[in-house]
Amino acid sequence: MKQLRILNVYKWATMGGVERVFLNRAHAFKEYNCPVIYDIYFMYDSGGLTQFKDYIKRNELDSFIQVVDSIDEEKYDFIFSVDTPEIFDMVKLNEKVFIECHTAYKENRAYIRKLPQNIAGIIVPSNHFRNILIKEVTNSHTDIVFKISNAVIAPTNKSEHFVRIWNKKPMLYLGRMDKLKNVEEVIEIFSQYKQNIDDDMILVLVGHVIKHELDLISLLDKYQVRGRTIIMPPIAFENVHKIFEMVRNHRGVFISSSTQETFGLSAAEAICSDIPVILSDIVAHNELVSGDDEFLYTIGNIEEAVSKLAEVNRHYNDYQITLKNHQSKLQYNQFIEDWNNLMSGKQYG
């Protein structure tokens, strides 16, 4: 098989979700010994570039992924640009360019209707988001919207011996905190569980708070759970698995009340880490668990979410076993299948 040389372009090096996608892909290429050289070009370093490079070196991914400091389009078979339409000011051959759309914020993907006609395609991380984007792109692009699933790293070396740091079980939210993510509902669910079911959990909120949209401390006070909540800043890619391991070892639960996701990376990572999840029943979450009602609740139905949380805590081991049914499609094999189909021109006919 011919070796492919791919350039992925992204505006900011932050060590957030997009960077996790890049590195997960490199792990998948290595695991499957794919003939791919996968270069990354960041337009700006927003504090994550050194960590990104260190991760590559530490995990011996150098043969599959490298950071480059300039764009030489002639070197590459294809260029993948993640929510960075500025790429068209930097290259001559639009035919080589796939635009990857990973943002759930509609206003941030308005550029999608202004793309040049002669591009290679538009890539999205899930089938449901493909259906959304097909309605937003121009007519000339509807037939070139393709899905490449996010690859999720399966945890290794699960610790059977650990130091307990909490005497209660954690309910984890990990991700950006704003109105779209509906974090107030997470807090309300936790509060109602504490008041009506048991005081055996703590709330752990990890991520960047969008302060002009969310007054987190006021919400914690409103629902009287400030003393039962741990707030942590965003954590680097390399440490995400440590948070999941800590939650799993304390028999904790992952929760997301998000109103919209393009894929649901953190929820997928929790599932692959054997952590039971309570997820809002949006299409992206529904896809992650194949419609398994045990892990889904209707947005706004606090009583339903609390009831399902209580069931998870009562039958924790059973829920972990059920999760196994949903893990394989979230790991490397689905990504590799989608990747090979796209590169061989087999997607969508």
C-alpha positions as CSV (number, residue, x, y, z in Angstrom):
1,M,0.0,0.0,0.0
2,K,1.3,3.5,-0.9
3,Q,2.5,5.6,2.0
4,L,0.3,8.6,2.4
5,R,1.6,11.9,3.6
6,I,-1.1,14.0,5.4
7,L,-0.9,17.5,6.8
8,N,-3.4,18.5,9.5
9,V,-3.9,22.2,10.1
10,Y,-5.4,23.7,13.2
11,K,-5.4,27.3,14.3
12,W,-4.6,26.9,18.0
13,A,-2.3,24.6,19.9
14,T,-4.2,24.3,23.2
15,M,-4.0,20.6,24.2
16,G,-7.8,20.4,24.0
17,G,-10.2,18.1,22.3
18,V,-8.8,18.6,18.7
19,E,-5.3,17.8,19.8
20,R,-6.6,14.7,21.5
21,V,-8.1,13.7,18.2
22,F,-4.8,14.2,16.4
23,L,-2.8,12.1,18.9
24,N,-5.4,9.4,19.1
25,R,-5.2,9.0,15.4
26,A,-1.4,8.7,15.6
27,H,-1.9,5.9,18.2
28,A,-4.3,4.2,15.8
29,F,-1.9,4.4,12.9
30,K,0.8,2.9,15.1
31,E,-1.4,0.1,16.4
32,Y,-2.4,-0.9,12.9
33,N,1.0,-0.1,11.3
34,C,-0.7,2.2,8.7
35,P,1.5,3.6,6.0
36,V,0.7,7.2,7.0
37,I,3.0,10.1,7.8
38,Y,0.8,12.6,9.7
39,D,2.2,16.1,10.1
40,I,0.6,18.8,12.2
41,Y,0.8,22.5,11.6
42,F,-0.5,24.9,14.2
43,M,-1.0,28.5,13.2
44,Y,-0.6,29.8,16.8
45,D,0.8,28.3,20.0
46,S,-1.8,28.9,22.7
47,G,0.3,27.2,25.4
48,G,-0.1,23.6,24.3
49,L,2.6,23.1,21.7
50,T,5.4,22.0,24.0
51,Q,3.1,19.5,25.7
52,F,2.0,18.2,22.3
53,K,5.5,17.6,21.2
54,D,6.5,16.0,24.5
55,Y,3.6,13.6,24.3
56,I,4.7,12.5,20.8
57,K,8.2,11.8,22.0
58,R,7.2,10.1,25.3
59,N,4.8,7.7,23.5
60,E,7.2,6.9,20.7
61,L,4.8,8.2,18.0
62,D,7.6,10.1,16.1
63,S,7.3,7.7,13.1
64,F,3.7,8.6,12.5
65,I,3.2,12.2,13.7
66,Q,5.4,15.3,13.7
67,V,4.8,19.0,14.2
68,V,6.0,21.2,11.3
69,D,6.5,24.9,11.3
70,S,5.6,25.7,7.7
71,I,3.3,24.5,5.0
72,D,4.8,22.9,1.9
73,E,1.7,21.7,0.1
74,E,3.7,19.8,-2.6
75,K,4.9,17.3,0.0
76,Y,1.4,16.2,0.9
77,D,-1.2,13.9,-0.7
78,F,-4.0,15.7,1.3
79,I,-4.4,18.6,3.7
80,F,-6.9,18.3,6.5
81,S,-7.9,21.6,8.0
82,V,-9.9,21.6,11.3
83,D,-12.3,24.5,11.5
84,T,-9.5,26.6,10.0
85,P,-10.7,28.0,6.6
86,E,-7.7,30.3,6.5
87,I,-5.9,27.3,4.9
88,F,-7.3,28.5,1.5
89,D,-5.2,31.7,1.8
90,M,-2.1,29.5,2.4
91,V,-2.3,26.9,-0.4
92,K,-2.8,26.9,-4.1
93,L,-4.4,23.5,-4.7
94,N,-7.8,23.5,-3.0
95,E,-8.4,20.0,-4.5
96,K,-6.1,18.6,-1.8
97,V,-7.9,20.1,1.1
98,F,-10.4,18.4,3.3
99,I,-12.1,20.7,5.8
100,E,-12.8,19.0,9.1
101,C,-15.7,20.4,11.1
102,H,-15.6,19.6,14.8
103,T,-17.5,22.5,16.4
104,A,-21.0,22.1,17.8
105,Y,-21.4,25.9,17.9
106,K,-23.4,26.8,14.8
107,E,-22.0,30.4,14.7
108,N,-18.5,29.0,14.7
109,R,-19.1,26.9,11.6
110,A,-20.8,29.6,9.5
111,Y,-17.7,29.5,7.3
112,I,-18.9,26.2,6.0
113,R,-21.2,27.9,3.5
114,K,-18.4,30.0,2.1
115,L,-15.9,27.2,1.1
116,P,-14.4,27.1,-2.4
117,Q,-16.2,24.7,-4.8
118,N,-13.2,22.6,-5.7
119,I,-12.3,21.1,-2.4
120,A,-11.6,17.4,-1.6
121,G,-14.4,17.2,0.9
122,I,-15.8,18.0,4.4
123,I,-15.1,15.6,7.3
124,V,-17.2,15.2,10.4
125,P,-16.8,12.9,13.4
126,S,-20.2,11.2,13.5
127,N,-23.2,10.2,11.3
128,H,-25.6,12.4,13.0
129,F,-23.4,15.5,12.6
130,R,-23.0,14.6,8.9
131,N,-26.8,14.8,8.6
132,I,-26.7,18.2,10.3
133,L,-24.0,19.6,8.1
134,I,-25.5,18.4,4.9
135,K,-28.3,20.8,5.6
136,E,-25.9,23.7,6.2
137,V,-23.4,23.4,3.3
138,T,-24.0,24.7,-0.2
139,N,-25.7,22.3,-2.7
140,S,-22.3,21.7,-4.5
141,H,-20.9,20.2,-1.3
142,T,-23.7,17.9,-0.1
143,D,-22.2,14.8,-1.7
144,I,-18.7,15.3,-0.3
145,V,-19.5,15.3,3.5
146,F,-17.7,12.3,4.9
147,K,-17.5,10.7,8.4
148,I,-14.3,9.8,10.2
149,S,-15.0,8.5,13.7
150,N,-12.9,9.8,16.5
151,A,-10.4,7.2,17.8
152,V,-10.6,6.7,21.5
153,I,-7.6,5.2,23.4
154,A,-8.5,2.1,25.3
155,P,-7.1,2.3,28.9
156,T,-4.2,0.0,29.8
157,N,-2.7,-1.1,33.0
158,K,-5.8,-0.5,35.0
159,S,-4.8,-0.1,38.6
160,E,-6.2,-2.5,41.1
161,H,-4.4,-0.9,44.0
162,F,-4.9,2.8,44.5
163,V,-4.9,5.5,47.2
164,R,-8.4,6.6,48.0
165,I,-8.5,10.3,48.2
166,W,-12.3,10.8,48.5
167,N,-14.7,9.0,50.9
168,K,-17.5,9.6,48.5
169,K,-18.1,8.5,44.9
170,P,-17.4,11.2,42.2
171,M,-19.9,12.3,39.6
172,L,-17.6,13.7,36.9
173,Y,-18.3,16.4,34.3
174,L,-15.3,17.0,32.0
175,G,-15.3,19.6,29.3
176,R,-16.1,23.2,28.4
177,M,-18.7,24.8,30.8
178,D,-21.1,27.1,29.1
179,K,-24.8,27.3,28.1
180,L,-24.6,24.8,25.2
181,K,-23.1,22.2,27.6
182,N,-26.0,22.8,30.0
183,V,-23.9,22.5,33.1
184,E,-26.6,24.0,35.3
185,E,-28.6,20.8,34.7
186,V,-25.6,18.7,35.8
187,I,-25.5,20.6,39.1
188,E,-29.3,20.3,39.6
189,I,-29.2,16.6,39.0
190,F,-26.5,16.2,41.6
191,S,-28.3,18.4,44.0
192,Q,-31.6,16.4,43.7
193,Y,-29.7,13.1,44.0
194,K,-28.1,14.4,47.2
195,Q,-31.4,15.7,48.7
196,N,-33.7,12.8,47.7
197,I,-31.5,9.7,47.3
198,D,-28.2,9.7,49.2
199,D,-25.3,11.9,50.3
200,D,-22.7,9.4,49.0
201,M,-21.4,11.4,46.0
202,I,-19.3,14.5,45.3
203,L,-19.5,16.5,42.1
204,V,-16.3,17.0,40.2
205,L,-16.3,19.6,37.5
206,V,-13.2,19.7,35.2
207,G,-12.8,22.2,32.4
208,H,-12.8,25.8,31.2
209,V,-15.6,28.0,32.5
210,I,-17.0,30.5,30.1
211,K,-17.6,33.1,32.7
212,H,-19.8,35.5,30.6
213,E,-22.2,32.6,30.1
214,L,-22.0,30.8,33.4
215,D,-21.6,32.0,37.0
216,L,-20.5,28.7,38.4
217,I,-20.2,29.6,42.0
218,S,-23.6,31.2,42.1
219,L,-25.1,28.1,40.6
220,L,-23.4,25.9,43.2
221,D,-24.8,28.2,45.9
222,K,-28.3,28.2,44.3
223,Y,-28.5,24.4,44.4
224,Q,-26.7,24.2,47.8
225,V,-23.9,21.9,46.7
226,R,-20.8,24.2,46.9
227,G,-19.5,22.2,49.8
228,R,-19.8,19.0,47.9
229,T,-18.2,20.2,44.7
230,I,-14.6,20.0,43.4
231,I,-13.7,22.4,40.6
232,M,-10.6,21.7,38.5
233,P,-9.1,23.7,35.5
234,P,-8.7,22.1,32.1
235,I,-6.2,19.3,32.2
236,A,-3.6,18.3,29.6
237,F,-4.3,15.4,27.1
238,E,-1.8,13.2,28.8
239,N,-3.5,13.5,32.2
240,V,-7.1,12.8,31.0
241,H,-6.7,9.1,31.6
242,K,-5.6,9.8,35.2
243,I,-8.9,11.5,35.9
244,F,-10.9,8.7,34.4
245,E,-8.8,6.1,36.3
246,M,-9.4,8.0,39.6
247,V,-13.2,8.2,39.0
248,R,-13.4,4.5,38.0
249,N,-11.4,3.4,41.1
250,H,-13.8,5.3,43.3
251,R,-16.7,3.7,41.5
252,G,-17.8,7.0,40.1
253,V,-20.1,8.1,37.2
254,F,-19.6,10.4,34.2
255,I,-22.4,12.8,33.3
256,S,-23.1,15.1,30.4
257,S,-26.3,17.2,30.0
258,S,-25.1,18.8,26.8
259,T,-27.7,20.1,24.4
260,Q,-25.5,19.4,21.3
261,E,-22.3,17.5,20.5
262,T,-20.6,16.6,17.2
263,F,-19.4,13.4,18.7
264,G,-19.0,13.4,22.5
265,L,-15.3,12.7,23.0
266,S,-15.2,12.9,26.8
267,A,-18.3,10.6,27.1
268,A,-16.7,8.1,24.7
269,E,-13.5,8.1,26.7
270,A,-15.5,7.5,29.9
271,I,-17.3,4.6,28.3
272,C,-14.0,3.1,27.1
273,S,-12.6,3.6,30.6
274,D,-15.4,1.3,32.1
275,I,-17.1,4.3,33.8
276,P,-20.9,4.2,33.7
277,V,-22.4,7.3,32.1
278,I,-25.5,9.3,32.4
279,L,-26.0,11.2,29.2
280,S,-28.6,13.6,27.8
281,D,-30.6,11.9,25.1
282,I,-29.3,13.9,22.1
283,V,-28.4,12.2,18.9
284,A,-24.6,12.2,19.5
285,H,-24.9,10.5,22.9
286,N,-27.6,8.1,21.6
287,E,-25.1,7.0,18.9
288,L,-22.3,6.4,21.5
289,V,-24.5,3.9,23.5
290,S,-26.5,2.6,20.5
291,G,-29.7,3.9,22.0
292,D,-29.3,2.0,25.3
293,D,-31.9,3.7,27.5
294,E,-30.0,2.7,30.7
295,F,-27.5,5.4,30.0
296,L,-29.8,8.2,28.6
297,Y,-32.2,10.6,30.1
298,T,-34.5,13.3,28.5
299,I,-33.0,16.8,28.8
300,G,-34.9,18.7,31.5
301,N,-36.2,15.6,33.2
302,I,-34.2,15.9,36.4
303,E,-36.2,13.1,38.1
304,E,-35.4,10.6,35.4
305,A,-31.7,11.5,35.5
306,V,-31.6,11.1,39.3
307,S,-33.4,7.8,39.1
308,K,-31.0,6.4,36.6
309,L,-28.0,7.7,38.6
310,A,-29.4,5.9,41.6
311,E,-29.7,2.7,39.6
312,V,-26.1,2.9,38.4
313,N,-24.9,3.3,42.0
314,R,-27.0,0.3,43.1
315,H,-25.8,-2.0,40.3
316,Y,-22.4,-0.5,39.4
317,N,-20.7,-3.8,38.3
318,D,-23.7,-4.7,36.0
319,Y,-23.5,-1.3,34.3
320,Q,-19.8,-1.7,33.7
321,I,-20.4,-5.1,32.0
322,T,-23.1,-3.5,29.9
323,L,-20.7,-0.8,28.7
324,K,-18.6,-3.5,27.0
325,N,-21.3,-3.7,24.3
326,H,-20.6,-0.1,23.3
327,Q,-16.8,0.1,23.5
328,S,-15.5,-1.6,20.3
329,K,-17.1,0.9,17.9
330,L,-15.5,3.8,19.8
331,Q,-11.9,2.5,19.6
332,Y,-9.3,2.3,16.9
333,N,-11.0,-0.2,14.5
334,Q,-13.9,2.1,13.6
335,F,-11.6,5.0,12.9
336,I,-9.3,2.9,10.8
337,E,-12.2,1.5,8.8
338,D,-13.5,5.1,8.1
339,W,-10.0,6.3,7.3
340,N,-9.4,3.5,4.8
341,N,-12.8,4.0,3.2
342,L,-12.1,7.7,2.7
343,M,-8.6,7.2,1.3
344,S,-9.9,4.6,-1.1
345,G,-12.8,6.6,-2.2
346,K,-15.4,4.1,-0.8
347,Q,-17.4,6.4,1.5
348,Y,-21.0,7.1,0.4
349,G,-20.6,5.5,-3.0
